[in-house]
Amino acid sequence: MDAGYISAVAALSGSVIGGLTSLAASWLSQNAQAHAQQSIRNREQRQALYKAFIEEASRLYAHSLETDEADITDMVKLYAFTNEMRVVSAAAVAETAEGVVRLIIETYFGPNRTLGDLRKSLATDWLDPLQGFSQACRKDLDLR
């Protein structure tokens, strides 16, 4: 073979290898960026879901302390949030959310509380039924 052909083939091969390497690096970089963006979106969606659950559960818990007249529609909404968490969150988050819903239901069947009861029970945990849920959410968001 002529030396000119060998040089031409070597140059062409080098160009092809360089182009493929550049293409692979670009594809890997874009893939990693897309994965990171999807991870951020998933985290933001879970944060919004957790926030909505906390707001609704807090409202219903306060209502359950004052009265025994529950609105079934509101309770179903909490179960909808809980089921959504089963799909997108860690199992611990969904389990603690379900525990909060059960506590709210049980509180509706308990005695109504007054502001005086609130003052007397500052040392108990019935004032903050969402603490375990919040901790589970924090762990979930930190891990993923």
C-alpha positions in Angstrom: 0.0 0.0 0.0 1.1 3.5 -0.8 2.2 5.7 2.2 -0.3 8.4 1.0 -3.2 6.0 1.4 -2.1 5.0 4.8 -1.9 8.6 5.9 -5.3 9.4 4.4 -7.0 6.4 6.1 -5.3 7.2 9.4 -6.5 10.8 9.2 -10.0 9.8 8.2 -10.1 7.2 11.0 -8.9 9.8 13.5 -11.6 12.2 12.3 -14.3 9.6 12.6 -13.1 8.5 16.1 -12.9 12.1 17.2 -16.4 12.9 15.9 -17.9 9.8 17.6 -16.2 10.7 20.9 -17.5 14.2 20.7 -21.0 12.9 19.9 -20.9 10.4 22.8 -19.7 13.0 25.2 -22.4 15.4 24.1 -25.1 12.8 24.4 -23.9 11.7 27.9 -23.8 15.3 29.1 -27.3 16.1 27.8 -28.6 12.8 29.3 -27.1 13.7 32.7 -28.6 17.2 32.5 -32.0 15.8 31.6 -31.8 13.4 34.5 -30.9 16.1 36.9 -33.7 18.4 35.7 -36.2 15.5 36.1 -35.0 14.8 39.6 -35.4 18.5 40.5 -39.0 18.5 39.1 -39.9 15.3 41.0 -38.5 16.8 44.2 -40.5 20.0 43.7 -43.7 18.0 43.0 -43.2 16.0 46.2 -42.6 19.2 48.1 -45.9 20.7 46.8 -47.8 17.5 47.6 -46.3 17.4 51.2 -47.2 21.1 51.7 -50.8 20.6 50.5 -51.2 17.6 52.8 -49.8 19.5 55.8 -52.1 22.4 55.2 -55.2 20.3 54.7 -54.4 17.9 57.6 -53.6 20.9 59.9 -56.9 22.5 59.1 -58.8 19.3 59.6 -57.0 18.4 62.8 -57.9 21.8 64.3 -61.5 21.3 63.1 -61.6 17.8 64.7 -60.4 19.3 68.0 -63.4 21.7 68.1 -66.2 19.6 66.7 -67.4 16.1 66.0 -68.9 17.0 62.6 -66.5 15.7 60.0 -66.9 16.5 56.3 -66.4 13.3 54.3 -65.3 15.2 51.2 -62.4 16.7 53.2 -61.4 13.3 54.5 -61.4 11.8 51.0 -59.1 14.6 49.9 -56.6 13.6 52.6 -56.8 10.0 51.4 -56.2 11.2 47.8 -53.1 13.0 49.0 -52.0 9.8 50.8 -52.5 7.7 47.8 -50.6 10.1 45.6 -47.7 9.8 48.1 -47.8 6.0 47.8 -47.0 6.5 44.1 -44.3 9.2 44.3 -42.8 9.0 47.8 -41.0 6.7 50.1 -43.1 4.1 51.9 -42.4 5.8 55.3 -44.0 9.0 54.1 -47.2 7.4 52.9 -47.4 5.3 56.1 -47.0 8.4 58.4 -49.5 10.3 56.3 -52.0 7.4 56.7 -51.4 7.6 60.5 -52.2 11.3 60.5 -55.4 10.7 58.7 -56.4 8.0 61.2 -55.5 10.3 64.1 -57.7 13.0 62.6 -60.6 10.6 62.2 -60.2 9.4 65.8 -60.0 12.9 67.1 -63.4 13.7 65.6 -64.8 10.9 67.8 -63.0 12.2 70.9 -64.0 15.0 73.2 -64.0 18.5 71.9 -61.0 20.6 73.1 -61.0 24.1 74.4 -58.3 26.7 74.5 -57.9 25.8 78.2 -57.2 22.2 77.2 -54.6 23.5 74.8 -52.8 25.3 77.6 -52.9 22.3 79.9 -51.4 20.0 77.3 -48.4 21.9 76.1 -46.2 19.0 77.2 -48.1 16.4 75.2 -47.7 15.4 71.6 -51.4 15.9 70.5 -50.6 19.4 69.6 -48.2 18.4 66.8 -49.6 15.3 65.1 -47.7 16.1 61.9 -44.2 16.0 63.4 -43.5 12.4 62.4 -44.9 13.1 58.9 -42.7 16.1 58.5 -39.6 14.2 59.6 -40.4 11.4 57.1 -40.8 14.0 54.3 -37.5 15.6 55.2 -35.7 12.2 55.0 -37.4 11.5 51.7 -36.4 14.8 50.2 -32.8 14.5 51.5 -32.4 11.0 50.1 -33.7 11.7 46.6 
